[in-house]
């Protein structure tokens, strides 16, 4: 009896996994971006240049899971002095925390190509649940026979939730950097073969 139950469970797992397709993030066609208010009068934008990740789709090309690993040392706001400060213990402390990670915990199809992705975001060793609003742009075959999927996702976090509390008070009474940070992701991923 036990062997029969084990066999049925094994077949069920193989059957369900056979309908999952894993797409690996293509860093050449992906941008992991963010923006934060500077002195309440402008937005400073930046990107992370080194990262990896994957998305999983079911047999109907419905998004199932998302995960990402981002190297903190790769932050780039197009200003060397600012980037050096962002890499310091005042902010990302890249020597102590070399990675930012995201792992989805639930994905909800909101109708059509729109999704809501809840997941665990870890920055500086602090793990918090965040929600990303996303859109799947479609799937297409490139000239070399690779299947590619495209996505956009947006969200917002409070950096203080992750221990990033450094700031400076301005003469006018405002703060140099906003607590709210907007996340903007443009992702293209390639179907993993085999």
Secondary structure, DSSP 4 states (H G I P E B T S, - for coil): -HHHHHHHHHHHHHHHHTT-EEEEE-GGG-EEEEEEEETTTEEEEEEE--EEEEEEE-TT--EEEEEEEEEGGGEE-S-HHHHHHHHSTTTT-TTT--EEEEEEEEEEEEETTEEEEEEEEEETTEEEEEEEEEEEEEEEE-TTS-EEEEEEEEEEEEGGGGT-----B-TTS-BSEEEEEEEEEEEEEEEPP-
